[in-house]
Amino acid sequence: MAPGNFAGRNLIRSTFGTVFSFHSKRIEHVFVLGKTENVTLQQEIEHESKRYMDIIQGNFIDSYRNLTYKLVFSLFWVNNFCNHAKYVIKMDDDIIINIPLIVPYLAEKLKAGQTSNVLECKTITENIPVRNRNNKWFITPEEYPFTKFLPYCAGHSSIMSIDVVRKMYRASKNVPYLWLEDVYGSGFLSLLLKINMFMPKFYFEPVISSLYNKPCSLFYLNILKNDTNSLEMWNTIRKYENRLNCLISF
C-alpha cells in the first residue's frame, strides 16, 4: 500500500477489514508502508496510525523499485510480532479476500496437519526478463543475467504458513537483492528453501467478471482498481456468506 493511499486503506477497513474474527478464528489486518519524504504526508500517516493502530512503516523510501525491501520488512515484522499466527496472507491493495471461504479452507488445512511449507499463489512458470528500457519492468543483464526467470508467485497475493515466513526472512539475509519482489521472494527464497509453490484451481478470479456471481474463489483481483467494484464484490461475498456451497477440494 502506497503511503498516500488513504482512500485505499479506508476502503479495506470498510470491507473485509471489518472482520476480525470468523468461525472463532482471529484475523489481523496490517498495512505495510515505506517512508515518505513529504513531511505533511508523514504527519497525516502518523495521525492515521494513532487512530486505527493498523499501520507499520519501514525505514526505506516507498517506491516501486523498493518493493523487495517492503517484502523483507513484512517478513521481519511478522516473524517478530505474530508468533502465534498459523497462516499469513500477503496481498496488494487491489485484492479482495473472500473471508467466508478462506477461513474454512485454512481451518481444514490446520485440521489435516498442513501447517508447514505452505506456499499457495498464482504461479508464474514461463516468464522472461524485460530488456526494453522503456518498460516499467526493465531489468539489466547485470541485475539478472539469465534468459528466463525461476518459477515464482504473482505478486498480488500469496498464502504462507508461519514457518515459511520465518524461513524466508532468515534466508533473505544471505540472498543478494533483486528489486523484482515477486521473483526475489517466492523465486529465489523458495528455491533456496526447497519450498514448492501450489495454486488451487479456485485461487483467484477477476472482480470485473465476478461481481454478482457466487464467490467460490479465495481472492478477487480488482485490476481496474475501481472502488465501487470492490464494494460490490464485498457485498456479493457477504450476500452468500451464510449459504456458500462451493465444490472445492481441501
KOLMAR-662144 format. One record per residue: residue number from 1; residue in three letters; z, y, x of N, C-alpha, C in turn. Coordinates in steps of 0.05 Angstrom, whole numbers, plus 5000, padded with zeros to 4 digits. Layout:
N
[NUM; ALA; [Z; Y; X]; [Z; Y; X]; [Z; Y; X]]
...
This chain:
250
[1; MET; [5000; 4976; 5017]; [5000; 5000; 5000]; [5000; 5025; 5018]]
[2; ALA; [4981; 5043; 5013]; [4979; 5067; 5029]; [5003; 5085; 5022]]
[3; PRO; [5013; 5100; 5041]; [5037; 5118; 5036]; [5033; 5136; 5013]]
[4; GLY; [5009; 5148; 5010]; [5005; 5168; 4989]; [4998; 5156; 4962]]
[5; ASN; [4998; 5130; 4959]; [4990; 5117; 4934]; [5014; 5114; 4915]]
[6; PHE; [5025; 5137; 4907]; [5048; 5137; 4889]; [5041; 5124; 4862]]
[7; ALA; [5017; 5131; 4852]; [5008; 5121; 4826]; [5006; 5091; 4826]]
[8; GLY; [4996; 5080; 4848]; [4993; 5051; 4851]; [5019; 5037; 4850]]
[9; ARG; [5039; 5048; 4864]; [5066; 5036; 4864]; [5078; 5037; 4836]]
[10; ASN; [5075; 5060; 4823]; [5086; 5062; 4795]; [5072; 5044; 4776]]
[11; LEU; [5046; 5039; 4780]; [5032; 5020; 4763]; [5043; 4992; 4766]]
[12; ILE; [5049; 4984; 4790]; [5061; 4958; 4794]; [5089; 4957; 4782]]
[13; ARG; [5104; 4979; 4786]; [5132; 4980; 4775]; [5132; 4978; 4745]]
[14; SER; [5110; 4986; 4732]; [5108; 4986; 4703]; [5095; 4961; 4692]]
[15; THR; [5084; 4943; 4709]; [5072; 4919; 4700]; [5088; 4895; 4710]]
[16; PHE; [5076; 4879; 4728]; [5091; 4855; 4737]; [5115; 4862; 4754]]
[17; GLY; [5117; 4886; 4764]; [5140; 4895; 4779]; [5165; 4899; 4762]]
[18; THR; [5162; 4897; 4735]; [5185; 4899; 4717]; [5200; 4873; 4716]]
[19; VAL; [5188; 4851; 4726]; [5200; 4824; 4723]; [5215; 4817; 4749]]
[20; PHE; [5242; 4816; 4747]; [5258; 4809; 4770]; [5270; 4781; 4768]]
[21; SER; [5267; 4769; 4745]; [5276; 4741; 4741]; [5258; 4728; 4720]]
[22; PHE; [5250; 4703; 4726]; [5233; 4688; 4707]; [5240; 4659; 4709]]
[23; HIS; [5247; 4647; 4686]; [5256; 4619; 4686]; [5278; 4614; 4706]]
[24; SER; [5297; 4633; 4707]; [5321; 4632; 4725]; [5314; 4634; 4754]]
[25; LYS; [5289; 4642; 4761]; [5282; 4646; 4789]; [5281; 4676; 4795]]
[26; ARG; [5295; 4683; 4816]; [5297; 4711; 4824]; [5271; 4720; 4838]]
[27; ILE; [5262; 4744; 4832]; [5238; 4755; 4844]; [5245; 4783; 4856]]
[28; GLU; [5237; 4787; 4881]; [5240; 4813; 4893]; [5212; 4824; 4899]]
[29; HIS; [5208; 4850; 4893]; [5183; 4864; 4899]; [5189; 4885; 4920]]
[30; VAL; [5173; 4886; 4942]; [5177; 4905; 4963]; [5150; 4917; 4971]]
[31; PHE; [5148; 4943; 4973]; [5124; 4957; 4982]; [5126; 4962; 5012]]
[32; VAL; [5106; 4954; 5027]; [5106; 4957; 5056]; [5087; 4980; 5064]]
[33; LEU; [5098; 5000; 5077]; [5084; 5024; 5085]; [5086; 5028; 5115]]
[34; GLY; [5066; 5042; 5126]; [5068; 5052; 5153]; [5077; 5081; 5153]]
[35; LYS; [5077; 5094; 5175]; [5085; 5122; 5177]; [5062; 5141; 5169]]
[36; THR; [5070; 5165; 5162]; [5050; 5186; 5157]; [5058; 5210; 5174]]
[37; GLU; [5039; 5225; 5184]; [5045; 5249; 5199]; [5047; 5273; 5182]]
[38; ASN; [5043; 5270; 5156]; [5046; 5291; 5136]; [5075; 5294; 5128]]
[39; VAL; [5088; 5315; 5137]; [5117; 5319; 5133]; [5124; 5319; 5103]]
[40; THR; [5108; 5334; 5088]; [5113; 5336; 5059]; [5111; 5309; 5045]]
[41; LEU; [5090; 5294; 5053]; [5086; 5267; 5041]; [5109; 5249; 5049]]
[42; GLN; [5118; 5250; 5074]; [5141; 5234; 5082]; [5166; 5240; 5066]]
[43; GLN; [5171; 5265; 5061]; [5194; 5273; 5045]; [5192; 5261; 5017]]
[44; GLU; [5168; 5262; 5006]; [5164; 5251; 4979]; [5169; 5220; 4979]]
[45; ILE; [5160; 5207; 5000]; [5164; 5178; 5002]; [5194; 5172; 5004]]
[46; GLU; [5209; 5187; 5020]; [5237; 5183; 5023]; [5252; 5187; 4996]]
[47; HIS; [5243; 5207; 4981]; [5255; 5212; 4955]; [5249; 5188; 4936]]
[48; GLU; [5224; 5179; 4937]; [5216; 5155; 4921]; [5233; 5131; 4929]]
[49; SER; [5236; 5127; 4955]; [5251; 5104; 4965]; [5280; 5105; 4955]]
[50; LYS; [5293; 5128; 4955]; [5320; 5130; 4946]; [5322; 5125; 4916]]
[51; ARG; [5302; 5132; 4902]; [5302; 5128; 4873]; [5298; 5098; 4865]]
[52; TYR; [5279; 5085; 4878]; [5272; 5058; 4870]; [5283; 5036; 4888]]
[53; MET; [5290; 5042; 4913]; [5301; 5023; 4932]; [5282; 4998; 4936]]
[54; ASP; [5256; 5003; 4937]; [5237; 4981; 4940]; [5216; 4986; 4961]]
[55; ILE; [5221; 5005; 4979]; [5201; 5012; 4999]; [5212; 5006; 5027]]
[56; ILE; [5196; 4994; 5044]; [5203; 4991; 5072]; [5180; 5004; 5088]]
[57; GLN; [5187; 5018; 5110]; [5167; 5033; 5124]; [5169; 5027; 5154]]
[58; GLY; [5147; 5019; 5165]; [5146; 5011; 5194]; [5141; 5035; 5212]]
[59; ASN; [5147; 5032; 5237]; [5144; 5053; 5257]; [5116; 5053; 5270]]
[60; PHE; [5096; 5056; 5253]; [5068; 5057; 5262]; [5052; 5074; 5242]]
[61; ILE; [5031; 5086; 5251]; [5015; 5102; 5232]; [5000; 5084; 5213]]
[62; ASP; [5002; 5090; 5187]; [4989; 5074; 5167]; [4959; 5080; 5167]]
[63; SER; [4943; 5061; 5176]; [4914; 5064; 5176]; [4902; 5037; 5174]]
[64; TYR; [4876; 5036; 5168]; [4862; 5011; 5164]; [4863; 4994; 5190]]
[65; ARG; [4860; 5007; 5212]; [4860; 4993; 5238]; [4887; 4984; 5247]]
[66; ASN; [4908; 4992; 5232]; [4935; 4984; 5238]; [4946; 4964; 5219]]
[67; LEU; [4929; 4951; 5203]; [4939; 4932; 5183]; [4952; 4908; 5196]]
[68; THR; [4944; 4901; 5220]; [4958; 4878; 5233]; [4986; 4885; 5240]]
[69; TYR; [4991; 4911; 5248]; [5019; 4920; 5252]; [5035; 4917; 5226]]
[70; LYS; [5022; 4924; 5204]; [5035; 4923; 5178]; [5042; 4894; 5171]]
[71; LEU; [5023; 4876; 5177]; [5029; 4847; 5173]; [5052; 4838; 5189]]
[72; VAL; [5052; 4843; 5215]; [5074; 4834; 5233]; [5100; 4846; 5225]]
[73; PHE; [5099; 4872; 5217]; [5124; 4885; 5207]; [5134; 4871; 5182]]
[74; SER; [5116; 4864; 5164]; [5124; 4849; 5140]; [5137; 4823; 5147]]
[75; LEU; [5125; 4808; 5165]; [5136; 4782; 5174]; [5164; 4787; 5186]]
[76; PHE; [5167; 4808; 5202]; [5193; 4814; 5214]; [5214; 4820; 5193]]
[77; TRP; [5206; 4836; 5173]; [5225; 4844; 5153]; [5235; 4821; 5136]]
[78; VAL; [5215; 4805; 5127]; [5222; 4781; 5111]; [5239; 4762; 5127]]
[79; ASN; [5232; 4758; 5152]; [5247; 4740; 5170]; [5276; 4748; 5173]]
[80; ASN; [5281; 4774; 5172]; [5308; 4784; 5177]; [5324; 4790; 5152]]
[81; PHE; [5310; 4795; 5130]; [5325; 4804; 5106]; [5321; 4787; 5081]]
[82; CYS; [5305; 4766; 5083]; [5301; 4748; 5060]; [5308; 4719; 5067]]
[83; ASN; [5332; 4715; 5078]; [5340; 4689; 5088]; [5340; 4667; 5066]]
[84; HIS; [5344; 4675; 5041]; [5347; 4655; 5020]; [5321; 4651; 5004]]
[85; ALA; [5300; 4665; 5011]; [5274; 4662; 4997]; [5263; 4634; 5002]]
[86; LYS; [5249; 4623; 4982]; [5235; 4598; 4986]; [5206; 4602; 4991]]
[87; TYR; [5194; 4621; 4976]; [5166; 4627; 4980]; [5161; 4657; 4981]]
[88; VAL; [5141; 4665; 4995]; [5134; 4694; 4998]; [5105; 4698; 4990]]
[89; ILE; [5100; 4718; 4974]; [5073; 4725; 4967]; [5066; 4752; 4981]]
[90; LYS; [5046; 4751; 4997]; [5035; 4776; 5010]; [5010; 4784; 4994]]
[91; MET; [5009; 4809; 4986]; [4986; 4817; 4969]; [4979; 4847; 4973]]
[92; ASP; [4954; 4853; 4968]; [4945; 4881; 4968]; [4952; 4894; 4941]]
[93; ASP; [4947; 4920; 4940]; [4955; 4935; 4916]; [4935; 4931; 4893]]
[94; ASP; [4913; 4917; 4897]; [4894; 4912; 4876]; [4896; 4884; 4864]]
[95; ILE; [4919; 4872; 4868]; [4924; 4845; 4857]; [4945; 4847; 4834]]
[96; ILE; [4940; 4832; 4812]; [4959; 4828; 4791]; [4969; 4800; 4792]]
[97; ILE; [4995; 4796; 4793]; [5006; 4769; 4795]; [5011; 4758; 4767]]
[98; ASN; [5003; 4734; 4762]; [5007; 4720; 4737]; [5034; 4706; 4738]]
[99; ILE; [5056; 4722; 4734]; [5083; 4711; 4738]; [5089; 4687; 4720]]
[100; PRO; [5081; 4688; 4694]; [5087; 4664; 4677]; [5074; 4638; 4687]]
[101; LEU; [5054; 4640; 4704]; [5042; 4616; 4715]; [5051; 4610; 4743]]
[102; ILE; [5055; 4630; 4759]; [5061; 4625; 4787]; [5090; 4616; 4791]]
[103; VAL; [5108; 4625; 4775]; [5136; 4617; 4778]; [5139; 4587; 4772]]
[104; PRO; [5129; 4577; 4749]; [5130; 4548; 4745]; [5114; 4532; 4766]]
[105; TYR; [5092; 4543; 4776]; [5076; 4530; 4796]; [5093; 4526; 4822]]
[106; LEU; [5106; 4547; 4830]; [5123; 4545; 4855]; [5148; 4529; 4849]]
[107; ALA; [5158; 4530; 4825]; [5182; 4514; 4818]; [5175; 4484; 4820]]
[108; GLU; [5151; 4476; 4812]; [5143; 4448; 4814]; [5139; 4440; 4843]]
[109; LYS; [5130; 4458; 4860]; [5128; 4453; 4888]; [5156; 4448; 4900]]
[110; LEU; [5174; 4465; 4892]; [5202; 4462; 4901]; [5214; 4436; 4893]]
[111; LYS; [5209; 4428; 4868]; [5219; 4403; 4857]; [5207; 4379; 4871]]
[112; ALA; [5182; 4382; 4880]; [5168; 4360; 4893]; [5174; 4359; 4923]]
[113; GLY; [5190; 4378; 4933]; [5198; 4379; 4961]; [5177; 4392; 4979]]
[114; GLN; [5158; 4406; 4967]; [5137; 4420; 4982]; [5147; 4448; 4990]]
[115; THR; [5165; 4448; 5009]; [5178; 4474; 5016]; [5172; 4482; 5044]]
[116; SER; [5154; 4469; 5058]; [5148; 4476; 5085]; [5117; 4474; 5090]]
[117; ASN; [5108; 4490; 5109]; [5079; 4490; 5117]; [5061; 4496; 5093]]
[118; VAL; [5071; 4512; 5074]; [5054; 4521; 5051]; [5040; 4547; 5058]]
[119; LEU; [5013; 4546; 5058]; [4997; 4570; 5061]; [4973; 4568; 5043]]
[120; GLU; [4975; 4582; 5020]; [4954; 4580; 5000]; [4941; 4607; 4996]]
[121; CYS; [4914; 4607; 4994]; [4899; 4632; 4993]; [4870; 4626; 4986]]
[122; LYS; [4854; 4647; 4984]; [4825; 4644; 4983]; [4816; 4640; 5012]]
[123; THR; [4806; 4617; 5018]; [4799; 4611; 5045]; [4770; 4620; 5052]]
[124; ILE; [4767; 4632; 5075]; [4741; 4641; 5085]; [4734; 4623; 5108]]
[125; THR; [4713; 4607; 5105]; [4707; 4587; 5126]; [4681; 4593; 5141]]
[126; GLU; [4664; 4610; 5130]; [4639; 4616; 5143]; [4635; 4646; 5144]]
[127; ASN; [4645; 4658; 5166]; [4642; 4687; 5168]; [4638; 4694; 5198]]
[128; ILE; [4622; 4714; 5202]; [4615; 4722; 5230]; [4624; 4751; 5235]]
[129; PRO; [4629; 4758; 5260]; [4636; 4786; 5266]; [4614; 4806; 5260]]
[130; VAL; [4621; 4829; 5250]; [4602; 4850; 5244]; [4597; 4866; 5270]]
[131; ARG; [4573; 4868; 5279]; [4566; 4882; 5303]; [4552; 4909; 5298]]
[132; ASN; [4549; 4916; 5273]; [4537; 4942; 5266]; [4558; 4964; 5267]]
[133; ARG; [4553; 4983; 5285]; [4573; 5004; 5290]; [4579; 5021; 5265]]
[134; ASN; [4561; 5022; 5247]; [4564; 5039; 5223]; [4579; 5025; 5201]]
[135; ASN; [4586; 5000; 5205]; [4600; 4984; 5185]; [4630; 4987; 5188]]
[136; LYS; [4644; 4987; 5165]; [4674; 4990; 5165]; [4687; 4968; 5181]]
[137; TRP; [4675; 4944; 5182]; [4687; 4921; 5195]; [4675; 4916; 5223]]
[138; PHE; [4662; 4936; 5234]; [4651; 4933; 5261]; [4672; 4924; 5281]]
[139; ILE; [4665; 4904; 5296]; [4684; 4895; 5317]; [4667; 4890; 5343]]
[140; THR; [4677; 4899; 5365]; [4662; 4897; 5390]; [4665; 4869; 5402]]
[141; PRO; [4646; 4861; 5419]; [4648; 4835; 5433]; [4673; 4834; 5451]]
[142; GLU; [4682; 4858; 5460]; [4706; 4858; 5476]; [4730; 4852; 5460]]
[143; GLU; [4731; 4861; 5435]; [4753; 4855; 5417]; [4753; 4826; 5407]]
[144; TYR; [4729; 4816; 5402]; [4726; 4788; 5393]; [4699; 4777; 5404]]
[145; PRO; [4700; 4762; 5425]; [4675; 4754; 5439]; [4660; 4731; 5427]]
[146; PHE; [4671; 4718; 5406]; [4658; 4694; 5395]; [4638; 4701; 5373]]
[147; THR; [4621; 4683; 5367]; [4600; 4688; 5347]; [4608; 4681; 5319]]
[148; LYS; [4631; 4669; 5316]; [4640; 4661; 5289]; [4670; 4663; 5288]]
[149; PHE; [4680; 4670; 5264]; [4709; 4671; 5260]; [4720; 4644; 5254]]
[150; LEU; [4745; 4640; 5262]; [4760; 4616; 5253]; [4764; 4618; 5223]]
[151; PRO; [4768; 4596; 5209]; [4775; 4597; 5181]; [4801; 4614; 5177]]
[152; TYR; [4801; 4631; 5156]; [4824; 4648; 5152]; [4827; 4654; 5122]]
[153; CYS; [4849; 4666; 5115]; [4855; 4673; 5087]; [4844; 4701; 5081]]
[154; ALA; [4830; 4704; 5058]; [4823; 4731; 5050]; [4848; 4748; 5047]]
[155; GLY; [4845; 4773; 5056]; [4869; 4790; 5059]; [4883; 4798; 5033]]
[156; HIS; [4870; 4795; 5010]; [4881; 4806; 4986]; [4907; 4792; 4976]]
[157; SER; [4910; 4767; 4983]; [4935; 4753; 4974]; [4938; 4727; 4988]]
[158; SER; [4963; 4718; 4990]; [4969; 4691; 5000]; [4997; 4684; 4993]]
[159; ILE; [5001; 4658; 4990]; [5028; 4646; 4985]; [5037; 4631; 5010]]
[160; MET; [5062; 4637; 5018]; [5072; 4623; 5042]; [5101; 4613; 5036]]
[161; SER; [5107; 4590; 5046]; [5135; 4581; 5046]; [5149; 4597; 5068]]
[162; ILE; [5175; 4600; 5065]; [5190; 4618; 5083]; [5189; 4609; 5112]]
[163; ASP; [5186; 4583; 5117]; [5184; 4573; 5145]; [5158; 4583; 5158]]
[164; VAL; [5137; 4586; 5142]; [5111; 4596; 5153]; [5114; 4625; 5161]]
[165; VAL; [5128; 4640; 5145]; [5134; 4668; 5153]; [5149; 4670; 5179]]
[166; ARG; [5169; 4653; 5182]; [5185; 4654; 5206]; [5169; 4645; 5231]]
[167; LYS; [5154; 4624; 5227]; [5138; 4614; 5250]; [5116; 4633; 5257]]
[168; MET; [5103; 4646; 5238]; [5083; 4666; 5243]; [5094; 4690; 5258]]
[169; TYR; [5118; 4699; 5250]; [5130; 4722; 5264]; [5135; 4715; 5293]]
[170; ARG; [5147; 4691; 5298]; [5152; 4684; 5325]; [5126; 4681; 5341]]
[171; ALA; [5106; 4670; 5329]; [5080; 4666; 5343]; [5067; 4693; 5349]]
[172; SER; [5071; 4713; 5333]; [5058; 4739; 5336]; [5066; 4752; 5363]]
[173; LYS; [5089; 4744; 5374]; [5098; 4755; 5399]; [5081; 4746; 5422]]
[174; ASN; [5066; 4724; 5418]; [5051; 4712; 5440]; [5020; 4712; 5436]]
[175; VAL; [5012; 4722; 5413]; [4983; 4723; 5406]; [4972; 4751; 5410]]
[176; PRO; [4951; 4755; 5426]; [4940; 4782; 5431]; [4932; 4795; 5404]]
[177; TYR; [4935; 4821; 5404]; [4930; 4837; 5380]; [4900; 4837; 5372]]
[178; LEU; [4894; 4835; 5347]; [4868; 4839; 5336]; [4871; 4855; 5310]]
[179; TRP; [4856; 4877; 5306]; [4861; 4894; 5284]; [4852; 4883; 5257]]
[180; LEU; [4836; 4862; 5257]; [4828; 4848; 5232]; [4852; 4831; 5224]]
[181; GLU; [4868; 4842; 5206]; [4894; 4830; 5199]; [4892; 4802; 5187]]
[182; ASP; [4872; 4797; 5170]; [4869; 4770; 5158]; [4860; 4750; 5179]]
[183; VAL; [4842; 4757; 5197]; [4833; 4739; 5218]; [4857; 4733; 5237]]
[184; TYR; [4872; 4754; 5244]; [4895; 4751; 5262]; [4916; 4733; 5250]]
[185; GLY; [4925; 4740; 5225]; [4948; 4726; 5213]; [4943; 4697; 5206]]
[186; SER; [4925; 4693; 5187]; [4920; 4666; 5178]; [4899; 4651; 5195]]
[187; GLY; [4885; 4666; 5212]; [4866; 4653; 5230]; [4879; 4645; 5256]]
[188; PHE; [4886; 4665; 5272]; [4898; 4660; 5298]; [4925; 4646; 5296]]
[189; LEU; [4943; 4658; 5280]; [4971; 4648; 5279]; [4972; 4620; 5267]]
[190; SER; [4958; 4615; 5245]; [4959; 4589; 5232]; [4946; 4567; 5249]]
[191; LEU; [4926; 4575; 5264]; [4913; 4555; 5282]; [4933; 4547; 5304]]
[192; LEU; [4946; 4567; 5316]; [4966; 4562; 5337]; [4989; 4544; 5326]]
[193; LEU; [4997; 4549; 5301]; [5019; 4535; 5289]; [5010; 4509; 5276]]
[194; LYS; [4984; 4504; 5275]; [4973; 4479; 5262]; [4981; 4478; 5233]]
[195; ILE; [4979; 4501; 5219]; [4984; 4502; 5190]; [4957; 4502; 5176]]
[196; ASN; [4954; 4484; 5157]; [4930; 4481; 5142]; [4930; 4500; 5117]]
[197; MET; [4908; 4515; 5114]; [4905; 4532; 5090]; [4895; 4515; 5067]]
[198; PHE; [4903; 4523; 5043]; [4894; 4508; 5019]; [4889; 4528; 4997]]
[199; MET; [4867; 4524; 4982]; [4861; 4542; 4959]; [4860; 4526; 4934]]
[200; PRO; [4880; 4529; 4916]; [4878; 4516; 4890]; [4854; 4525; 4874]]
[201; LYS; [4843; 4509; 4857]; [4819; 4516; 4841]; [4825; 4539; 4823]]
[202; PHE; [4850; 4542; 4815]; [4858; 4563; 4796]; [4871; 4587; 4811]]
[203; TYR; [4864; 4591; 4836]; [4878; 4611; 4853]; [4875; 4639; 4843]]
[204; PHE; [4850; 4649; 4840]; [4846; 4676; 4831]; [4820; 4680; 4815]]
[205; GLU; [4820; 4701; 4799]; [4796; 4709; 4784]; [4793; 4740; 4785]]
[206; PRO; [4769; 4750; 4781]; [4766; 4779; 4779]; [4778; 4790; 4753]]
[207; VAL; [4791; 4812; 4754]; [4802; 4824; 4730]; [4781; 4830; 4709]]
[208; ILE; [4759; 4842; 4718]; [4738; 4852; 4700]; [4728; 4831; 4681]]
[209; SER; [4727; 4805; 4690]; [4717; 4784; 4673]; [4739; 4768; 4659]]
[210; SER; [4764; 4777; 4662]; [4786; 4762; 4652]; [4805; 4777; 4633]]
[211; LEU; [4797; 4801; 4626]; [4816; 4820; 4612]; [4827; 4808; 4586]]
[212; TYR; [4811; 4793; 4571]; [4821; 4784; 4545]; [4821; 4753; 4543]]
[213; ASN; [4818; 4739; 4565]; [4817; 4710; 4565]; [4845; 4699; 4571]]
[214; LYS; [4849; 4674; 4564]; [4874; 4661; 4571]; [4878; 4661; 4601]]
[215; PRO; [4900; 4672; 4611]; [4903; 4676; 4640]; [4913; 4650; 4654]]
[216; CYS; [4894; 4635; 4664]; [4901; 4609; 4677]; [4895; 4609; 4707]]
[217; SER; [4897; 4633; 4719]; [4896; 4634; 4748]; [4921; 4648; 4758]]
[218; LEU; [4928; 4643; 4783]; [4953; 4653; 4794]; [4952; 4683; 4799]]
[219; PHE; [4928; 4692; 4808]; [4924; 4721; 4815]; [4899; 4731; 4802]]
[220; TYR; [4899; 4758; 4797]; [4876; 4771; 4787]; [4870; 4795; 4804]]
[221; LEU; [4845; 4796; 4814]; [4837; 4817; 4833]; [4822; 4840; 4819]]
[222; ASN; [4834; 4863; 4820]; [4823; 4887; 4808]; [4804; 4901; 4828]]
[223; ILE; [4780; 4890; 4831]; [4762; 4900; 4851]; [4756; 4930; 4847]]
[224; LEU; [4754; 4939; 4821]; [4747; 4966; 4815]; [4771; 4985; 4818]]
[225; LYS; [4795; 4974; 4823]; [4820; 4989; 4826]; [4823; 5008; 4802]]
[226; ASN; [4817; 4998; 4778]; [4819; 5014; 4753]; [4847; 5009; 4741]]
[227; ASP; [4863; 5030; 4738]; [4890; 5028; 4728]; [4890; 5017; 4700]]
[228; THR; [4871; 5025; 4683]; [4870; 5016; 4656]; [4865; 4986; 4655]]
[229; ASN; [4848; 4976; 4672]; [4842; 4947; 4673]; [4867; 4932; 4682]]
[230; SER; [4882; 4943; 4701]; [4907; 4930; 4709]; [4927; 4928; 4686]]
[231; LEU; [4930; 4949; 4671]; [4948; 4949; 4648]; [4938; 4929; 4627]]
[232; GLU; [4912; 4928; 4621]; [4901; 4910; 4602]; [4905; 4881; 4611]]
[233; MET; [4901; 4876; 4637]; [4905; 4848; 4647]; [4934; 4840; 4645]]
[234; TRP; [4952; 4858; 4651]; [4981; 4851; 4648]; [4988; 4846; 4619]]
[235; ASN; [4977; 4862; 4601]; [4982; 4858; 4572]; [4972; 4831; 4563]]
[236; THR; [4949; 4823; 4574]; [4939; 4796; 4567]; [4958; 4774; 4577]]
[237; ILE; [4967; 4777; 4602]; [4986; 4758; 4613]; [5011; 4756; 4596]]
[238; ARG; [5022; 4779; 4588]; [5046; 4779; 4571]; [5041; 4768; 4544]]
[239; LYS; [5017; 4772; 4533]; [5010; 4762; 4507]; [5011; 4732; 4506]]
[240; TYR; [5003; 4719; 4528]; [5002; 4690; 4529]; [5027; 4677; 4541]]
[241; GLU; [5046; 4694; 4548]; [5069; 4685; 4564]; [5084; 4661; 4552]]
[242; ASN; [5089; 4662; 4526]; [5105; 4641; 4513]; [5088; 4618; 4502]]
[243; ARG; [5062; 4619; 4505]; [5045; 4597; 4495]; [5023; 4591; 4514]]
[244; LEU; [5029; 4594; 4540]; [5010; 4588; 4560]; [5008; 4558; 4565]]
[245; ASN; [4984; 4548; 4562]; [4980; 4519; 4565]; [4955; 4514; 4582]]
[246; CYS; [4958; 4518; 4608]; [4936; 4515; 4626]; [4935; 4487; 4638]]
[247; LEU; [4912; 4475; 4639]; [4910; 4449; 4651]; [4905; 4451; 4681]]
[248; ILE; [4928; 4454; 4695]; [4927; 4456; 4724]; [4943; 4434; 4736]]
[249; SER; [4935; 4426; 4760]; [4949; 4405; 4774]; [4968; 4417; 4795]]
[250; PHE; [4993; 4409; 4793]; [5013; 4419; 4812]; [5013; 4401; 4837]]
